[in-house]
Amino acid sequence: MEQGRRRLTADDWAAAALDAIGERGLAGVAVEPLATRLGTTKGSFYWHFTHRDALIEAALALWERRFTEATIADLAAETDPRARLRLLLTQVADHAGRRGAAAANLLASADHELVAPVVRRVVRRRLDYMIELFQEIGFPPETAERRALLGYAAYVGHDELETRLPGVLALGGDTGRDDGRLAAYVDSVLELLLHGAPARP
């Protein structure tokens, strides 16, 4: 029986594969254990996918949609670029570690033939988005690019630390604590990234 008689979709399998990547990297994407996790059989897998690589590709596409395109779309309602940047930094810091494990493990597999083009595209998309934010704030293009690179490098480092050494940064985030440390951290990062920014119009 598939999840209380609900027929599993390709996205169900992709989400389970993405979770497995977060736990064990690409090696965690194995059909039989995923079928057990989903409460189904290998037949369900072969209904949606012809082989394991197709599932990995679906998981990568889901990761790109869920953690890049959806995030950017969610920020679109905020018209102030400084506020958008703060929201972005808060989200990525809050989701680091447990929910960011898939990203850390994908970066560790960035030389894999299936992973490489997706990771490169995602990193480029994220950097371009941040560059646009800094330009909207008023920085010239070259400065905007440097600030975006610095901000993104800080995010990747933060995510890696929380994934490999959970709790070492003691900022709360996915642990559920709300004692102000995460907000103070985001404020300090913003202060550095926006140092010398043009005055608000």
WOJO-V646367 format. One record per residue. N is the residue number from 1. OMEGA is omega in whole degrees, 0 to 359 (* if undefined). Layout:
n:N omega:OMEGA
n:N omega:OMEGA
//
This chain:
n:1 omega:184
n:2 omega:175
n:3 omega:178
n:4 omega:177
n:5 omega:176
n:6 omega:179
n:7 omega:180
n:8 omega:178
n:9 omega:175
n:10 omega:179
n:11 omega:175
n:12 omega:179
n:13 omega:180
n:14 omega:179
n:15 omega:178
n:16 omega:178
n:17 omega:179
n:18 omega:175
n:19 omega:180
n:20 omega:177
n:21 omega:178
n:22 omega:182
n:23 omega:189
n:24 omega:183
n:25 omega:182
n:26 omega:179
n:27 omega:180
n:28 omega:181
n:29 omega:179
n:30 omega:191
n:31 omega:185
n:32 omega:176
n:33 omega:178
n:34 omega:177
n:35 omega:177
n:36 omega:180
n:37 omega:182
n:38 omega:179
n:39 omega:182
n:40 omega:181
n:41 omega:177
n:42 omega:179
n:43 omega:178
n:44 omega:178
n:45 omega:184
n:46 omega:173
n:47 omega:185
n:48 omega:188
n:49 omega:180
n:50 omega:181
n:51 omega:184
n:52 omega:181
n:53 omega:178
n:54 omega:177
n:55 omega:177
n:56 omega:178
n:57 omega:178
n:58 omega:178
n:59 omega:178
n:60 omega:179
n:61 omega:178
n:62 omega:178
n:63 omega:180
n:64 omega:180
n:65 omega:189
n:66 omega:189
n:67 omega:174
n:68 omega:185
n:69 omega:180
n:70 omega:178
n:71 omega:179
n:72 omega:179
n:73 omega:180
n:74 omega:182
n:75 omega:188
n:76 omega:183
n:77 omega:180
n:78 omega:185
n:79 omega:181
n:80 omega:183
n:81 omega:178
n:82 omega:178
n:83 omega:177
n:84 omega:179
n:85 omega:179
n:86 omega:177
n:87 omega:180
n:88 omega:180
n:89 omega:179
n:90 omega:180
n:91 omega:184
n:92 omega:177
n:93 omega:182
n:94 omega:184
n:95 omega:181
n:96 omega:178
n:97 omega:188
n:98 omega:182
n:99 omega:178
n:100 omega:185
n:101 omega:179
n:102 omega:180
n:103 omega:180
n:104 omega:181
n:105 omega:176
n:106 omega:176
n:107 omega:178
n:108 omega:179
n:109 omega:188
n:110 omega:177
n:111 omega:179
n:112 omega:187
n:113 omega:178
n:114 omega:185
n:115 omega:188
n:116 omega:183
n:117 omega:181
n:118 omega:180
n:119 omega:179
n:120 omega:180
n:121 omega:180
n:122 omega:180
n:123 omega:179
n:124 omega:180
n:125 omega:181
n:126 omega:178
n:127 omega:179
n:128 omega:179
n:129 omega:180
n:130 omega:177
n:131 omega:178
n:132 omega:180
n:133 omega:181
n:134 omega:176
n:135 omega:177
n:136 omega:179
n:137 omega:175
n:138 omega:178
n:139 omega:174
n:140 omega:187
n:141 omega:182
n:142 omega:179
n:143 omega:179
n:144 omega:180
n:145 omega:179
n:146 omega:180
n:147 omega:179
n:148 omega:178
n:149 omega:179
n:150 omega:180
n:151 omega:182
n:152 omega:177
n:153 omega:177
n:154 omega:179
n:155 omega:182
n:156 omega:179
n:157 omega:178
n:158 omega:181
n:159 omega:180
n:160 omega:179
n:161 omega:181
n:162 omega:179
n:163 omega:185
n:164 omega:182
n:165 omega:185
n:166 omega:176
n:167 omega:184
n:168 omega:180
n:169 omega:175
n:170 omega:181
n:171 omega:184
n:172 omega:179
n:173 omega:184
n:174 omega:178
n:175 omega:177
n:176 omega:179
n:177 omega:180
n:178 omega:182
n:179 omega:176
n:180 omega:183
n:181 omega:180
n:182 omega:179
n:183 omega:179
n:184 omega:178
n:185 omega:180
n:186 omega:179
n:187 omega:181
n:188 omega:177
n:189 omega:179
n:190 omega:180
n:191 omega:179
n:192 omega:184
n:193 omega:183
n:194 omega:179
n:195 omega:179
n:196 omega:180
n:197 omega:176
n:198 omega:179
n:199 omega:177
n:200 omega:180
n:201 omega:*
//
